[in-house]
Amino acid sequence: MAPRPVSRIAGHFDLSPNCPSDCADKSSHRFGGYGLMGRLKRIFLWLLVIYISVPFIVKLCPSIQAKLVFLNFVRLPYFIDLKRPQDQGLNHTINFYLQPEPGINIGVWHTVPSQMWKEAQGKDREWYDSTFKSPNPVIMYLHGNAGTRGGDHRVQLYKVLSGLGYHVVTFDYRGWGDSDGSPSERGMTSDALFLYQWLKLKAGSKPLHLWGHSLGTGVASNLARHLCDRGIPPDSLILESPFTNIREEAKSHPFSMVYRYLPVELWDCVCILMIQNIVLIVEHISCPLLILHAEDDSVVPFQLGKKLYDMASQSKSLVGHKVQFIPFPFSLAYKHKFIYRSPELPHILSNFFGMTHPQA
Ligand SMILES: *[C@@H]1O[C@H](CO)[C@@H](O)[C@H](O)[C@H]1NC(C)=O
């Protein structure tokens, strides 16, 4: 069977000797009518029309804009079964579903401190819930756009944190992964709040930290603000590769590089998703804040994290709380997703938490 297609391909390439006369004929034909310059002009005009109309289409169709920001339809890797975290090398993780609203089930993973991995084999939800009684602190992880709670860079971070002795609880917002519903800013925040309250009941007086990555830094900050407003701040807020607000992020995202020179006012009128304005939110947060950002991040530029830190360090509500900014140099190449690789991370975290990790 194999030789046939091969010979057909070869046959196809064999056409080339006939080509010179053939091609010359065709091209003189093709360009004869309009002339090369005329054709190029038409192409250029079309590109110009597309270039100018895209922002307006995006502006007029909020659903396109939301899709571009959320990217929840991008499910990478495609074939992972979120019911089986063990397939991702997480042998001490359970998958389950919570219902923040009638008809909306969201998928959750609970990874116990890795020292419990042997005990965890074959255990059910009840056993996992009972492990919250251990003194180990809990980290609630809020992932960024695109992909699911099973994305590899996320899984690697759960491994690092559970290896230090923390419970890690992560979930897919409605509209992501196997969670029901469609994505919205309101939905993300209310799912996060629901899970936080659920965890707070389980964790009791143990530390409960929030960790947001990328778009999840907007959700985590928003959640922290809600909690601070209610007088029940989280134990800390960790923002990995955060942005400042969606406008600045949209402006600096590689996909919109061709539009980077649009005047700021135009961006303002194009951007409709505004609530996740972290710069404004940090004015209302009062809990320890840690910002991690790689200098070579091309998805959310380093300058945005730095700017956020500058604003946070002037924020009145954060006075008296630890506010730290940890840049990761260009040479380490951690980019947007690989800060978990830093051998310094355990030290950075114990320094920030002001205590040694439960598991050395
Ligand atoms: C289970 O996971 C733990 C923690 O990541 C690891 O140390 C251990 O080797 C794993 N065990 C198996 C059988 O894969």
The ligand as a MOL file (V3000), in Angstrom:
LIG
                    3D

  0  0  0     0  0            999 V3000
M  V30 BEGIN CTAB
M  V30 COUNTS 14 14 0 0 0
M  V30 BEGIN ATOM
M  V30 1 C 2.8380 9.8190 43.4620 0
M  V30 2 O 3.0690 11.2150 43.5940 0
M  V30 3 C 4.1150 11.5510 44.4900 0
M  V30 4 C 4.1230 13.0480 44.6410 0
M  V30 5 O 4.1580 13.7150 43.4290 0
M  V30 6 C 5.4290 11.0040 43.9570 0
M  V30 7 O 6.4680 11.3090 44.8560 0
M  V30 8 C 5.2890 9.4940 43.8180 0
M  V30 9 O 6.4630 8.9570 43.2570 0
M  V30 10 C 4.0950 9.1260 42.9650 0
M  V30 11 N 3.9200 7.6920 43.0010 0
M  V30 12 C 3.6880 6.9590 41.9390 0
M  V30 13 C 3.5150 5.4900 42.1770 0
M  V30 14 O 3.6200 7.4270 40.8220 0
M  V30 END ATOM
M  V30 BEGIN BOND
M  V30 1 1 1 2
M  V30 2 1 1 10
M  V30 3 1 2 3
M  V30 4 1 3 4
M  V30 5 1 3 6
M  V30 6 1 4 5
M  V30 7 1 6 7
M  V30 8 1 6 8
M  V30 9 1 8 9
M  V30 10 1 8 10
M  V30 11 1 10 11
M  V30 12 1 11 12
M  V30 13 1 12 13
M  V30 14 2 12 14
M  V30 END BOND
M  V30 END CTAB
M  END
